Amino acid sequence: MRCGSGGQTNGVFVGNTPLRFPVANGKHRVRLSMPGYYRWEQNVMTYSGFNLSVTLESAKK
């Protein structure tokens, strides 16, 4: 994840990347966004020890 990307889980802002926060096991909607980059949004299934790494794609061609 790009440093400074805004992170949301289930529609709630959880901070700017890099992020490390606890979530309950199960399905969650995760969104990352940053000016000048395409937004990343996906449903993820979390479990004990779950880690997520995302690379945002530049919107500049």
C-alpha positions in Angstrom: 0.0 0.0 0.0 1.2 3.5 -0.7 2.1 5.4 2.5 -0.6 8.0 3.2 -3.5 6.1 1.4 -6.8 6.5 3.2 -8.1 3.2 4.5 -11.7 2.2 5.2 -13.2 -1.0 6.5 -16.9 -1.5 6.2 -17.3 2.2 5.3 -15.5 3.4 8.4 -12.3 5.4 8.1 -9.5 3.5 10.0 -6.5 5.7 9.2 -3.8 6.3 6.7 -1.4 3.6 5.5 0.6 1.9 6.6 -2.1 0.4 8.8 -2.3 -2.3 11.4 -5.6 -2.8 13.2 -7.6 -5.7 14.6 -10.8 -6.8 12.9 -13.2 -9.7 13.7 -12.9 -12.8 11.6 -15.3 -12.8 8.7 -16.2 -10.8 5.5 -15.3 -7.1 5.4 -15.4 -4.4 2.6 -12.0 -2.7 2.4 -11.3 0.5 0.4 -8.0 2.3 -0.1 -7.7 5.6 -1.9 -5.2 8.3 -2.5 -5.2 11.4 -4.9 -3.5 10.6 -8.2 -4.2 6.8 -7.8 -7.0 4.5 -8.7 -9.1 3.5 -5.7 -8.9 -0.1 -4.6 -12.0 -1.7 -3.1 -12.7 -5.4 -2.4 -14.5 -7.8 -0.1 -12.0 -9.8 2.0 -12.5 -12.7 4.3 -10.4 -12.3 7.4 -9.1 -14.9 9.8 -6.6 -15.1 12.7 -3.2 -13.9 11.4 -4.7 -12.3 8.3 -2.5 -9.8 6.4 -3.3 -7.7 3.4 -0.9 -6.0 1.0 -2.1 -3.8 -1.8 -0.3 -1.7 -4.4 -2.3 1.2 -5.7 -2.0 1.9 -9.5 -1.1 5.4 -10.6 -3.9 7.2 -12.5 -1.3 9.2 -14.4 -0.4 7.8 -17.8 
